[in-house]
Amino acid sequence: MDLITEKIKKTSLSTKQDRFGKFISALALILITAVVILIFGFVITRGLATFTTNKVSVSKFLFGTNWNPSVVDPKTGQPGIGALPLITGSLAVTILAAIIATPFAIGTAVFMTEIAKKRGARIMQPVIELLVGIPSVVYGVIGLAVVVPAVRSIFGGTGLGILSGTIVLFVMILPTITSMTVDALKGVPRYYRESALAIGATRWQMIYKVILRAATPGILTAIVFGMARAFGEALAVQMVIGNAAKMPGSLVSPAATLTSVLTMGIGNTVMGTLQNNVLWSLAMILLLMSLVFNLLIRWIGRKGELK
């Protein structure tokens, strides 16, 4: 009888602990959801003030090519608030960095998982972790000291521009894409490899036609994560891109990105003014682009599960 009573007490205590754990988990979920909603609500409210309070047309803001909110354009009689050069600069460095980084990341991941598993992991894994842990400002300083002079000596000009920003971002997003690609390749079942080799495929045929194809959703997810990382980078890009808010004429001409303009201007404006509101509109674009990247990642993951 005492044994039964003791078991009942333990069961009751376990039930109370389970309820407490569920309560804490639900509370944390509600808190995180509320924080995300508040951030989105605040940024979107401030960003829309440009179009509601200041009566700026959306088309002029998104497709205008003159960005100088503090100076009135003598031709139009209005400040220059065309964000197209900034959007173009952000997309250019992001896409180019992803294009350059993807082959290197896939090659490194294949080496670590399929060619030299033990030696590759022992050598490359610490390197990847070290690159992830380097602060952005260090990348920017190295870019100013190494990348910009190299671009200047090879292509001429000042060396500041989209090409320098692309090279810096390439190094920054490479470990992100590589580590996620490694996980995607490791997630391919072992019998895929064994089946390919059993029917006479060489190791390279097995890697190219079986492993990489099976891991394609994971690799695409890694690329999108890397692009999201590059699109939101501010300090390192700001130091090497030149910060000229104009449509880039070439890869070596100075340009600007959404993040570089935000970091330079948000502390020098007064809340509620047009100059401040347009910066919040740029922040809203960045936030919406982050949402797009996340939705794209979820779509790729869902497609991969269905496949």
Steps between C-alpha positions, in 0.01 A plus 500: 500500500783738587667419169183590308466826695860590425450433128189719501697783663780469245250500214328809643836678538599405144167634373552832679852526354365429153235769538759748625728418208216544251408831663859632471523382137169665411604820677831510310317438171254781569782736600704429185193539280409828666854637458501411128157657447604816686821532296313456173226738611740771613725489195211483251315783677806723491581396144152575368515853644694603189196421285221595743637804683742644244281405201786345302393267219614140524615493138717809550659347808565156350595600146651846542872524436582814701572440868569812707217555750665803662528702176211626286532415132478831303328326211215342696500720809504190723773313688668209325345186647550246222618176662564306179882552510510362854279202418711430190822518700368259766372250245818523291745420782268231640445313175862527385634385838264200497598408143870506587466329839275212392757298295765541769254398773379192313855395414613537860196312630555213254865480605402488868224241465584280200871522414697545822251460781735480798778724375257746341295537814811529716652776286207686348252500789717723726562734205126535435427560868776764514359684197153500657631650824693791344317832564368696204722799573808279461381393157449866416849598616657213303295607200632856527858386548513216245199480268459869415870555409499181292190606307649848454826364359331252265193688377587863581280756670473535874462128567176566689192353339278200444791270412677566831174455689434175314842358588460586869149354512619189316742425782237581763223274367727217387510325842122529538429336165775242552386385844137466390604318182704258710190426709295449183752254357524312828122473502497291180436136600795265482319252277488763224877480481508122527234456232679733258832320545330160478365569150846598374516876550837653573549708812470826306189379319354404837579845642377699202196301388375365832630679810484859373162448338356345813638787709379774261224636731747530786761665278244750370399577856866564586534738206191695602626522859828635368317757288294609800822541696656705221192718442487604864873562549573864578837591648741302283325601177479862608877511541586378148213590267558875481159618633408696187120500478479482121428236240816289463653542155737204536625251756790728597303823535401613853147404602285467810271244661191523716694404810790741439266798459305398810804467724639835387179703510266371768687674783516834322128559445213621718212263569191584297675694224504388138872422524431265790188344353668401174771321697231305682356416158838353405491299824152377403636380164777311680248342737271395215796356310591296808143370504528411132823308562340307787191415296725385216695276738177344631374448143824327399487282811139402429582416141790288619278307740246434225777385268 
